[in-house]
Amino acid sequence: MRRFLLRRLAWFALTVWAVITISFVLMRSVPGGPLSSDRTLHPSVEAAVNARYHLDWPAWRQYLQTLGPLNLDEHGLLGDRSAVFGGILALDLGPSLQHRDVSVNEIVAQSLPVSAALGVTALGWALLLGLAGGLVSALRPGTALDTTARVLSTLGLSLPNFVIASLLVLALAVALPIFPVAGWGSPAHLVLPGFALGAPFAAYVARLFRAGLLETLSQDCIRTARAKGVPWRAIVLRHALPGALVPVISFLGPAAAGILTGSLVIERIFTIPGTGSHFVAGALNRDYALAMGVTLVYTVAVYALNVLVDLAYALIDPRVELEKDA
């Protein structure tokens, strides 16, 4: 276990560095800048703002300052203490270039719980609907319930989450005003966006769980248990379900990553003040610090969730050896 965690930590450091480098290069490669939309700024004012946020520095110096906490002078030497932030290594993501007098750390601290609540709700919908649909479909193969579950899972795989979101808004927020159409502030605001975000992943879970359960129920140990007179409910709960859950647990890592990336669209549709909305705004407004900060938050979240999935996978299936997989 210790060896596995050390290897994961080393890969985590390398991954974060790669994400920082690639994001820095891509953001600086796009034409324009944080002040390109401010057409009315006087040249002296624009120069002062660029100097304040060190946008007039060479790219290599901005990159080193982004990493931090090295503070470099114009010759690349230590000693300049005029930097506006300490750098990522100092856990300081810097000031937002569009939200004046607000740091990226503060924006992330305010918006991350909102996105986390949305993600947990979406994952809950995915597991609830997917496991229920897969269980019914596997236990009643060839019946109308099986056909209905498979058709619904196919629709879930075919429709993007923004289409599902639009249909939900038309049906349950406009035609039948049951849930709020947008905004944030109550548990009711989580129902529609959480369902729209989790529905496509519920379809994947249903298919994986159905296939895993059918395969497990066809094993010799299950037939032996039935021959010995073990109740069918006990066979399903004690013997079949743990084995059928293994592919579902393996899918939770990619599902968590998909939910994080899918939340960018859902948060914009339902006007949710989450991290995804700030990422889109930061990318459109060339807010380098905000876009970089949200990208790093997503990177850390996805990596941590994948590690947790690997640990859960090993707990469910003792045959898995973490050290070899790492």
WOSULCOR-V337601 format. One line per field, one symbol per residue. ss: DSSP state (A for helix, B for strand, O for the rest). phi: phi as a letter, one per 30 degrees, with the letter a starting at -180 (. if undefined). Layout:
BEGIN
ss: ???
phi: ???
END
This chain:
BEGIN
ss: OAAAAAAAAAAAAAAAAAAAAAAAAAAAAOOOOOOOOOOOOOAAAAAAAAAAOOOOOOAAAAAAAAAOOOOBOOOOOBOOOOOOOOBAAAOBOOBOOOOOOOBAAAAAAAAAAAAAAAAAAAAAAAAAAAAAAAAAAAAOOOOAAAAAAAAAAAAAAAOOAAAAAAAAAAAAAAAOOOOOOOOOOOOAAAAAAAAAAAAAAAAAAAAAAAAAAAAAAOOAAAAAAAAOOOOAAAAAAAAAAAAAAAAAAAAAAAAAAAAAAAAAAAAAAOOOOOAAAAAAAAAAOOOAAAAAAAAAAAAAAAAAAAAAAAAAAAAAOOOOOAAAAO
phi: .ddddddddddddddddddddddddddddddjadcdddddddedddddddddcidddddddddddddhddccddcicdkdccddadjddchcdjdddccdibddedddddcdeddddddddddddddddddddddddddbdicdddddddddddddddcddddddddddddcbcdcdccddajakbeddcdddddddcdddddddddddddddddddcddddddddddideddddddccddedddedddddddddddddddddedddddchcdcddddddddddchdeddddddddddddddddddddddddddddcdddcddddd
END
